[in-house]
Amino acid sequence: LANLDDPGAQAAAADAVAIAESAVSRWTIVSGLEIFLLPTLGLVVLVLMPMFLRQRLAQRGLAADLTPSPFILERTWRVLCAWFVAFQVAGFVLMIAVATLAAGPTLIGVTMVLQSLAGIALAIAFIDLWARVPRDPRTVPTAIGLTHTARAKVILLWLVPGIALAMTLVRAADYLNLVILRRPPDLQSVVQLIVDQGSPGLMLLIGLGAVVLAPLAEELVFRGFVYRNLRDQHGKGLAMLLSGLAFAAVHFQPTLVLPLTALGVGLALLYEWSGSLWVPITVHALWNLFALLKIELWRI
């Protein structure tokens, strides 16, 4: 434009510079958190927690050992497979039903919220049907630890270290992903939907589904049930890996298998160290919230 002596060239150039500077500033903030600050803290947590800190936290009632699984161990994969198939069928049926009332991105957002609610109900139903120990008078939510309200002090204590630990493991997996596949991981389908079709209404629906309901459903299944059962069968390390792989597999995105497995391992570590299922639930919710906020940050 400047070479063509366009009268609006200076204004256009100033706008371009302002947009570029704003984008770089936002990228610097987000990348600083994701690449430097949080992973640094995460490495400290990963090293110091098992060696020094956890015992002191346990003495103060801020951490506890996981008790043996209250469910039938041999039914782990049966329950998981049944839940997964029923969850997908529920999503398909709900989408058809909701299609009579909504369309486009709103249809997907409403379906996601209802499917997440169905996922919670289906998980409890299948665990109760196949994996509940006979003569156990407790309900599934009670046995799995959902009805135990963790002290706010416990949850608050683990939030920043939990996010830092998850960020460390996921960013390491992202790098490994890049080395193996020679490409960065794809965006999750929900995140891509917001990028393509973002709107306040859609953000609200996906926020409800991804930040509130999905973490509750997924942590109930993959940490509260699958990890606890596999832990008693195969030990902590293998249980974390297998439950993380299962968590990644149900998302149906091959380039995200390593990062999601790493996230699953991190959430299992938090569950193991804190002794409360509400800690991985809350960290998982904040992780999803952070992903949504990043999108909005780029839109400003």
Phi, psi and omega in degrees: 000319179295319180294332180271005181057038178290131181300332181268011186297315183296318179295318179296319179295320179296318178297318180297317179296318180297317178296316181296315180296320178296317180296317180295320179298315179295318180299320181296317180297308183295314182293325177300319178291315188283327189255329187246299189292303184294314177299326177298313177296322180298320177295321177298315179298316183298326182275314189277330186301305181290335186275319189231316195280323189297319180298320179292322177295320179297322179296332180263008178077018182257005176204156181209155176283143175289135175279163177303152182301137179274009186244168179288118188293324185290349183264009187303303187288329177297313180296316182297314181295318180296317179298316183297314180297314180296324179297317179293318178297318179299319178297319180295314181295317180296322179297319178296318181293317182288335181301338178285345183245337184216168180213166176065214182301325179298321177303314182292320180296314179296317179299320180298317179297312182293323179294323178295319175298317178297323180299320177295312181296319181293320179299312180297320182295314183289322177297318179294322183288317190246334190246358181285134180288132179304144178068011173279112185286348184284150171285164179300313178302324179290315182296325184275347175101010181283331182276350176278113181279111179292145178298141180303327180298322180294312182296314181298322180299322187270352187298300184294313176300326180293313178297319180297317179297314179298317180296320179299310183293319182290320179292325174296320178292324176299317180295315178298321177301317181294321179293318184283311186267347182058037176198150178288158179293149176290161172289149172297152187301322180293318178296318179298323178298318180294320178300317184280322190233026188304135176205156181303317180297317179294319178300320180296314180295313181291326175298317178297316181288313188278330186263329184256305191273314183299315178300323179295314180296313185289322179289326175301314183284305193275328177260309184296326182251298186297309182298316181301316180292312181295328178299317180287335181273317191238359183093166188295310186300307181295324179296320178297316181294313183293317179292326176294319177296318178297318177300318180289321186296325184287352179273350172059034178229100187305321182287351180256005183300312182294311179298319181288326174297317178298319177297317179298320178296317179298319179293323177294321176300316179296321177296317181295317184284323184272328183080005181236128178294338181290339178291306176296329176299312183291318179294319177300316179298317179292325177299313179294322178297318180298321179296320179289321179294327177299320179296315179295326178299321179288341181276341184297000000 
